[in-house]
Amino acid sequence: MDGTDLGALLRRHRQEADLTLEDLAGASGVSDRGIGDIERGVSRGPQHRTVVALADALALADVDRERLLRAARDGRRRAPVGEPHALPL
C-alpha cells in the first residue's frame, strides 16, 4: 500500500465531495455507521462490493477508485496463522 489507510482515504474523498456520512450512506446504500466505522479504522477491510458502492457514490476517477479498492484489499490481509498445537489431555 502507499501509506494511506482506507479510513483516511474514504474520509478525504467524502469531504472533497462535500458529503456528510448520511449523504454518502443514502447514495451508496452503505449504512452511516458502517461508513463511520471504516473512516475511524474500526473496519479496515470491508467487503469488495461495499467499497465499490462507496466509490460509485463518490464518482471517483479510475485512479482514486483503484487506490480505495487497494487500501481495502490491504486491510483484509491477515497475518499467517501458526502451526496448530496439540492440546494437553
Helices and strands as residue ranges (DSSP letters): H 6-16, H 21-28, H 32-40, H 48-58, H 62-76
